[in-house]
Amino acid sequence: AAFKFVSLLEYLKLSEILFALISNLFLKGAYTWKVQKDLKLSRDLFKESLDGVNNPNFYGLYILCQCYVALHDLPNAETSLKLALASISEKVKEESTRILVKNELEIKLANILYAQG
């Protein structure tokens, strides 16, 4: 089978088309965070998708925490980290994953609280 290498320009054009086709805010937020590395846009998309939700998607909240921390938005990072930590037990079923993620979030929260004085 023939394998065609895609040029960077073609890849970027395909990425833009894929992004335009995604209508779900959660998916767009994940895509902008992981693929495009656009933390501000990802933060905005997750804020919009999680706004007013009583039972937020944990992984969306997790990515939102990552964005706030990376963008040095300390008050929002603190709030989102506390919310994520409060819901981790019911949302993350796999124990080893839950322990790893909980430790990561607790360390980030401690650093945020220290930075805020």
Secondary structure as GFF3:
##gff-version 3
##sequence-region A 1 117
A	DSSP	alpha_helix	8	21	.	.	.	ID=ss1
A	DSSP	alpha_helix	25	34	.	.	.	ID=ss2
A	DSSP	alpha_helix	39	50	.	.	.	ID=ss3
A	DSSP	alpha_helix	58	70	.	.	.	ID=ss4
A	DSSP	alpha_helix	74	91	.	.	.	ID=ss5
A	DSSP	alpha_helix	95	116	.	.	.	ID=ss6
###
